[in-house]
Amino acid sequence: MAVSIREDLRPPKDVWTPPSARLKAGVAQREINPPVGIRSASWGAAKVHVATGIHNKISTTAMAVISEKNFVQYLVTVDWGWWQGKADDMAVRGEVIKALGIAEDQLQLHLTHTHAGPTTASDAAHLEGGDLVPGYHAKAIAGIISACEEARDKSVEANITWGYGKCDLAVNRDLYCGSEDVIGFNPELPADDTLTVGRVSDLAGKTLGIVVNYACHPTTLAWRNTEVSPDFVGSARDLIEARVKAPMLFLQGASGELSPRDNYSGDVEVADKNGRILGFATLAVLEKMAHPGMRMHYLGSVESGALLGDWEDQAFTPPSGVAHVRLNVDVPLQKLPTIDELRERWKNVDEGARETRINRAMKLRAGYVIDGAATHPVWIWMWGDAVIVGQPGEAYSFFQTELRKRHPDRVIFVLNCTNGPGYMYLPTPDSYERHRYQSWQTLLAAGALEIITNAVSAEISKFPKNPNL
C-alpha cells in the first residue's frame, strides 16, 4: 500500500549535499622496497643502523588531477621519514619534476613520516649501509615517476566525496617531567582526533582510490626495531585496500605533538595493531559516506506513530572548481647557535645521538636561511569542496584545528613533511616556554606557526565558495 506523504511540512533546508568534487583524476601505487642491509638510522638511541628485514611493504602512491588545458597536479606519498636537508629533497623531488615535465608547484611530494624507513640522506655512502642508498634512491625515483604517469594516463571523470571522522589512535606526547619535558604519552592533555577522508570513484561508482589524512607520529617502531616498515600506515593501508580494492594514499597531518599511546616498541605487532585502529576508523567513515555523485533531498512528512521526515538519494553534479597557490611566508628566526656551540651544549650526550643532532642542525639551515632571513613555503590546492594544505615542517596540531575552525565550509587536509625546504618543527608558544625538543630543534622563533596559519587562512578565504554547502 502506498504511503501518504504530506508536502506541506518542509524544513528550511530540504537538500543535504555532501562535500564533493567532480574532477578528472587517477590513482596509482608502486612498491619501492629497499634492499636488506640499507642504512635506516632514524634514532640516536639505536645500536643497529641497517635494516635486517622488511616488516611491511614500502610504497609510493600517486593521485593525479587534471584540470583545464591539461594542467596536472600530483599529490604523491612515499613511506619514508623526512628530508634531512634541501639537497636530499631535491635529489629525489627534482628528478621527479624533471621527468614529468612539470613546474615545481604542480607536485606535492609527501613523506608519511615513518621512523622505521630507509634513510633519505643522499650523502650516506661512507656510513654503514650507505653504499646501498644511491641505487635504492634511483629505484624509488623510477617508482614514483611510474606511479605518477599511470595516475595521469588513467585519469577519468571522477566523483570525489570528502568527509570527516574520528580516530583516537593519537595521544598528546608533550610530557611534563618536572623542570624538563620529554616526548612521551601525556594522559592529561587532549589530542586532536580528526580523521579526514576522500573517496575517488568513477562515474559508474567504482572506487579508484582512498585519501586518508590523520595526524599521528609513526613512531611505534623505535630504536629496538631493525626492520624497515611504514609503521602503522602499513597495516591500515592493507586493511583499507583489502576492503575497497583500490589504492590508499596516506597523508601525515599536523602531528608535531601527537603520537600513538603504544609507542617506542621493537614489536611489529604493536605497529600493526595501531594501524588497525586507524584502518577500522577509516572504513567507518567510508561506510557512512553518501553514494558517489549523490545527495539527499527531503520528500515530505509521513504520518505514522509519529510524524516522520522522509529523505531519499538524488543525483547531482559535484563542483569542479580547482585552484592552487604557493605561499612563501616570512617567518621569524631564533638566535641560532653556531655548530661549535651546539657541540659544547651536547658534549655530555651519547655520541650517536649527539652526531644525529649536529648533522640535522647543519642540514636544516642550507637553502632555508638566506642572508639571515627565511620564508616558509606552503602549497594550497582547492579540489571542489576540499582544500589540501602542504608544507615541509612538522607543525603542531594547532595548524589544522585552527584552519578547520575558521573554515567549517571546507574539508581541509593538512600535510606535514611535504616538499621543502623547511624540514623543522612549527611548535606552539608553550613549547618555547617549556624549552621542549621541538622548540630547540627548529630554526623558527615563537609565533612562526601562528603567522603561517594566518597567511594560509587568508588565502583559503579567497577561494570561491560552494553555495550548496
Summary of the structure (lengths in Angstrom):
residues: 469
radius of gyration: 22.9
end to end distance: 36.0
largest distance: 86.2
contacts: 1649
relative contact order: 0.17
helix: 29%
strand: 32%
